[in-house]
Amino acid sequence: MCNAYEQHVKWVEYTRMMQELELGIPTQQTELDLPQSDIVRINDMAPVMRVADNGVELVQMISALRLAGRRADRCSK
């Protein structure tokens, strides 16, 4: 496997950090928007932070990598 990382950010830590940075968290966001995972691979769904109306929101997106002239499923050595 080429690209993997752990995702172990707890909701409490996330909300504390967002408060310290004075970034708003949408009221509809909950702990379910930040699921825990031991590994996230290319083409897996994972939460991503993006700019929202008055702050930042978490959205589920597919992690993908597309390099010009290369196939996405190969590792560079």
N, C-alpha and C positions, 0 to 999 in steps of 0.2 A: 504494500500500500504506500502511496506517495505522500499524502497530505492528511495528517490527523492531529487533533489537539483535544485536550480535555476541556470540558465545559462544566465547571463546578462553581458557578456564581449563585449564591443564595439570594432569595428575594429580599431579605432584610438588609444584606450588604448592598445590594443594588439600590434600594430605596434610600438608604443612608448616604451613599455616594451621590445620588442625584440631588438630594437635599443640600449636601455640602457644596455642590457645584451650582446650586440655585437653578437647576433645570427642572421644569415641571414634568410630572408624571400624569398621563391621562387618567381620569378617575375610573374608567372602565378597565384599566390594566390590573391584573392580579398575578398572584404567584404562578398561575397556570400559563401565563405568557412567557415564563422563563423556566422551561423544563430542564431538569438535570440530565446529563448524558456523559458517559465515560469516554466516548469518542464520537467525533463528527467527521464524516468523510465527504469527499466531493460528491455532489448530487444528493446529499441528505438535507432534510429540512432542519433549520436551526433558527433561533431567534436572532434578529439583527436590529440594532438601534438605528432609527432614522429620524430626521427632523419632522416634527409635527407642527400644528398650528402655533401653539405657544410653548413648545418644549420639545421633548424627545419621546418617541414611542417605540415599543418593541413590536416587530412583525416577524412572522415566520417566512423565511425565504429559503430557496435552494442554494446551497453552496456550490458554485461552479467556477471552473477555470477554463478559459479558452485562449490559447496562445496562437498567434498568427503563424501559419506554417507548421504547426505541431498538432498532434492528436491529443485531446484532453486526458485520455486515459493512460498516458505514458509518463514515466518519471524522467526528469533530466538528471544526468549523472555528472 
